[in-house]
Amino acid sequence: MSLEALIPSAIDGLMLGFVYGLAAMGLTLIFGVMRVINLSHGPVIALGMFVVYTLFTGPLGVNPYLGIVAALVIGLAFGVVEYFVALDRVINAPELTTLLATFSVNLMIIGIATSVFTTTPRAVDVSLGSVGIGNVTVLGTHAVAVLVAIVVAAGLYGLLFRTRVGKSIRAVANNRAAAELMGIDSRRMLALAFGIGTSLAMVSGALLSTLFPFNPLSGTGYEVKSFVIVVLGGLGNPTGALLGGIVIGLLEGVTTVFIPVSWVPVLEYVIFILILLVRPAGLLGARA
Amino acid sequence: MRPTRIVAIAIVGLVAAACGGTTTPQASGAPTAGGSAAPAVSKALNIGFTNSQTGAQQVASTKQTEGIKLWVDQVTKAGGIKLKDGTVLMPKVTFYDDGSATDRVQQLYTKLINDDKVDVLLSPYSSSLVKAAAVVSEQNGKVMITAGGADDATMEQGFQNIYQVYSPGSKYLTGAIDLMLKLDPSIKKVAIVNEKDSFSVSVVTAAKPYAESKGLQVVVNQGYDTGTTDFAPFINQIVAAAPDAIIGGGHLVDGTAFAKALKEKNVSARFVALLVAPPEPTFADIGDAANFTVGPSQWEIPFYGITSDSFTSAYRAMFNSAPSYHSAGGFAAGLILQRALEDAGSTDPAKLRASLDKTDVMTFFGRTKFSTDAKTHGKQVAHDMVYIQWQKGSDGKLAAQVVWPTEAKTAEAQLRK
């Protein structure tokens, strides 16, 4: 145990927590609006990684940070298509049906991605230098990831709370029948919400690709982590998801100073169980 | 059903799926014939193995396969393996993609033995995959020469059909500690951070007490899971403990990411030695982060004279890339098998085992001799490691130099700057 490692570990964890939070926001937004537990979330995160990788290593050599913009757009389109293909016809069925529908998409994406890209690890070789103060070294790539996560999260809030479309999405989330009586096309709003949630997952994957090596199966770990974060923050609550991401990131960073790193996931799942038992509404309360 | 309950079900399902090894559903590659048409008097020698065309071990495994292919090519061009009774064996290899997954290895080695009816087996690459293949080979009484597996535990099971070409893992980092102390006797504190797979653990199990016996203080001793990509938690602990040296790592992908992270976080340790990754030519792709990193190697080009030069030239001509020790290991596995077949005069497993048991031979790869002790049967007991260090030349280009043992060195070892 070394307290000297506490501050740098906390900062590293905190920074990573913003990216976790972004991924979890996508998952919780989809649940909050349409009560769908999206099991294709993890593979979509991995797809975001491969969007950046493919553009970066392709003939155009697209800058990874421009690739993140591409991931945002592709994610939106992919999510809308996924909604109409896999969910639209079963959206009013019991929650287990939509869960299985998205699990099917999960398997399809993993199957195709492992066939195309194989499971050989890939990396986007990008370096933005580092800034060191004392024994704290902040990597440029991590700092940019935090900034992008904050900008995207702020953009989501701007969309949901400052635009007519956002108001419509929230109306559909609160009461679909009433929203339809007010003339809102709920089907379109559901598709859009699913697209936005998928886009957030893809952007978080794109950001992670600039930090760590990955393969088509890498999304699974982040998906499981997203579930823990979503439950921690409160199901259906995007603010809670961002906060939960930061808490989990911080926890990951700080606890490694006191316990072996391999025990950190155990601790996370213990917290997950405790939250379900003691405060199932999460830190900020669930939002229907 | 309450949403929280559904989430709980979902998360349990995902964790179960992940633990179940949803790795690569990629179809196996078609069996690949390694030889050209055999002479009429010849008999096919069917050799089977799996390699990792995909997954975490892809790079090193491909190198090993290339070494095997080169051996097959050279044997074929030389007219096959000539036995004492006049029979000529023409090697024909059959291999499948194991996706770097142990469950695939077990399925495919069973298929190689039962469906493809191979005469003899070579190993996959990496200790955990070798361990899986060894169990199947042993159960079926098939002789397997292992190239890419160095962990001690597999070779301490009392297997009768498994023969290890590589130096065992327990030898991997002890020489690096000797090198380090010769380079700078003032080094006192060492951090050990290693992958928690069987190979890396066997390396560290030997290296840690060895370091302590030399008066070194182990200030960090942490393992990381296979597949780890984020090394920040380990590096923060290393920085806080301020060690003079860092040893550990595991395989290519994690070792490369670890070395890169050490550089990015400006870790000031004077000596860094990592497993497996540094001897691969692609390690140089991380640029300055590779500089001064030391790596244990089973074989390096300048170590064993002109035969090594021939191997290197032939390898470059066939694959248009530089061989690594994994390539040499693959070739050496074939070479040892060839010699044993010639000596045994048969592909019969019992005769082959008898020949391998008395093998004590010097090849371009170094000396090869197997333990005949009941518990450690087949374990490599004669082969020695060499150590390379990446150094920038006067032209600013990185090159892997042999720095240990001193009689084989191509450059003096240097501390990190």
Chai-1 contact restraints between the chains, C-beta under 6 A:
chainA,res_idxA,chainB,res_idxB,connection_type,confidence,min_distance_angstrom,max_distance_angstrom,comment,restraint_id
A,S2,B,A240,contact,1.0,0.0,6.0,A-B,restraint_1
A,E4,B,A240,contact,1.0,0.0,6.0,A-B,restraint_2
A,A5,B,N236,contact,1.0,0.0,6.0,A-B,restraint_3
A,A5,B,Q237,contact,1.0,0.0,6.0,A-B,restraint_4
A,A5,B,A240,contact,1.0,0.0,6.0,A-B,restraint_5
A,P8,B,N236,contact,1.0,0.0,6.0,A-B,restraint_6
A,S9,B,N236,contact,1.0,0.0,6.0,A-B,restraint_7
A,D12,B,A232,contact,1.0,0.0,6.0,A-B,restraint_8
A,I37,B,I6,contact,1.0,0.0,6.0,A-B,restraint_9
A,I37,B,A10,contact,1.0,0.0,6.0,A-B,restraint_10
A,E95,B,I6,contact,1.0,0.0,6.0,A-B,restraint_11
A,G111,B,P25,contact,1.0,0.0,6.0,A-B,restraint_12
A,T114,B,T24,contact,1.0,0.0,6.0,A-B,restraint_13
A,T114,B,P25,contact,1.0,0.0,6.0,A-B,restraint_14
A,T114,B,Q26,contact,1.0,0.0,6.0,A-B,restraint_15
A,T118,B,T54,contact,1.0,0.0,6.0,A-B,restraint_16
A,T119,B,T24,contact,1.0,0.0,6.0,A-B,restraint_17
A,T119,B,T54,contact,1.0,0.0,6.0,A-B,restraint_18
A,T119,B,G55,contact,1.0,0.0,6.0,A-B,restraint_19
A,T120,B,T54,contact,1.0,0.0,6.0,A-B,restraint_20
A,T120,B,Q58,contact,1.0,0.0,6.0,A-B,restraint_21
A,P121,B,A56,contact,1.0,0.0,6.0,A-B,restraint_22
A,P121,B,V253,contact,1.0,0.0,6.0,A-B,restraint_23
A,S130,B,E264,contact,1.0,0.0,6.0,A-B,restraint_24
A,G132,B,N266,contact,1.0,0.0,6.0,A-B,restraint_25
A,N135,B,V239,contact,1.0,0.0,6.0,A-B,restraint_26
A,T137,B,K265,contact,1.0,0.0,6.0,A-B,restraint_27
A,T137,B,N266,contact,1.0,0.0,6.0,A-B,restraint_28
A,L139,B,E264,contact,1.0,0.0,6.0,A-B,restraint_29
A,F212,B,T229,contact,1.0,0.0,6.0,A-B,restraint_30
A,F212,B,D230,contact,1.0,0.0,6.0,A-B,restraint_31
A,P213,B,T229,contact,1.0,0.0,6.0,A-B,restraint_32
A,P213,B,V253,contact,1.0,0.0,6.0,A-B,restraint_33
A,P213,B,A257,contact,1.0,0.0,6.0,A-B,restraint_34
A,T220,B,A18,contact,1.0,0.0,6.0,A-B,restraint_35
A,V224,B,I11,contact,1.0,0.0,6.0,A-B,restraint_36
A,V224,B,L14,contact,1.0,0.0,6.0,A-B,restraint_37
A,F227,B,V7,contact,1.0,0.0,6.0,A-B,restraint_38
A,F227,B,I11,contact,1.0,0.0,6.0,A-B,restraint_39
A,V231,B,V7,contact,1.0,0.0,6.0,A-B,restraint_40
A,L235,B,P3,contact,1.0,0.0,6.0,A-B,restraint_41
A,T256,B,P233,contact,1.0,0.0,6.0,A-B,restraint_42
A,V261,B,P233,contact,1.0,0.0,6.0,A-B,restraint_43
A,S262,B,D225,contact,1.0,0.0,6.0,A-B,restraint_44
A,L276,B,T4,contact,1.0,0.0,6.0,A-B,restraint_45
A,P280,B,T4,contact,1.0,0.0,6.0,A-B,restraint_46
